[in-house]
Amino acid sequence: MLVCSCNFVTEKEIEAVVTELLDEDCWRVIVPGTVYNRMQKRGRCCGCFPNVIDIIVRTSEQYHINRDSTGAEFCDF
C-alpha cells in the first residue's frame, strides 16, 4: 500500500526500515524523521506522518512479540 505519495513510499518499505532499525538497537525510539532519513528521503507535505507512526507502532509491537526475551526485561510504567 502506498503510504507517502510525495516520495512514493510503501508500507512494506517502512516496515523493512523499522525492522532494520530495531535490529540495530531494539529499544530505540523511532520517529518518522528517522525512517525517512534512513531511506534518504524527507517529509514534504508530512500528511503521511500519522500513518507512518501507526506503522512504526504496529511493526515495533510485532517485532517485540516475536523477539526471544524474558519477562524480566520488561517493566510497566
C-alpha positions in Angstrom: 0.0 0.0 0.0 1.3 3.5 -0.9 1.7 5.5 2.3 3.5 8.6 1.0 2.6 9.8 -2.4 5.1 12.7 -2.3 8.1 10.2 -2.0 6.3 7.0 -3.4 7.0 5.1 -0.1 5.1 1.9 0.6 4.0 0.3 3.8 6.4 -2.6 3.2 9.4 -0.2 2.8 8.6 1.5 6.1 8.2 -1.9 7.9 11.5 -3.0 6.5 13.3 0.1 7.7 11.7 -0.1 11.1 12.8 -3.7 11.5 16.3 -2.8 10.3 16.5 0.0 12.9 15.2 -2.3 15.7 17.8 -5.0 14.7 20.5 -2.4 15.4 19.0 -1.3 18.7 15.8 -3.0 19.8 14.9 -0.2 22.3 15.5 2.8 20.3 12.8 5.4 19.8 11.8 5.5 16.1 10.0 8.5 14.7 9.0 9.3 11.1 12.1 11.5 10.6 14.4 8.6 11.5 12.6 6.3 9.0 12.7 8.9 6.2 16.3 9.7 6.9 17.3 6.0 6.6 15.5 5.9 3.3 17.4 9.1 2.2 14.1 10.9 1.8 12.4 13.7 3.6 8.9 14.6 4.6 7.5 17.1 2.1 3.8 17.7 3.0 4.1 15.4 6.1 0.4 14.4 5.7 1.6 10.7 5.8 3.3 11.0 9.2 0.2 9.9 11.2 0.0 6.7 9.1 3.8 6.3 9.3 3.6 6.5 13.1 0.9 3.8 13.1 3.1 1.5 11.0 6.1 2.2 13.3 4.0 1.3 16.4 2.5 -1.8 14.8 5.8 -3.0 13.5 7.6 -2.4 16.8 5.0 -4.3 18.7 5.2 -7.2 16.4 9.0 -7.1 16.5 9.0 -7.4 20.3 6.3 -10.1 20.4 8.4 -12.2 18.0 11.7 -11.5 19.8 13.1 -14.0 22.2 13.1 -12.3 25.6 12.3 -12.9 29.2 9.7 -11.1 31.3 12.5 -9.7 33.4 13.4 -7.4 30.6 10.1 -5.6 30.7 8.7 -3.1 33.2 5.3 -1.5 33.5 5.1 2.3 33.9 
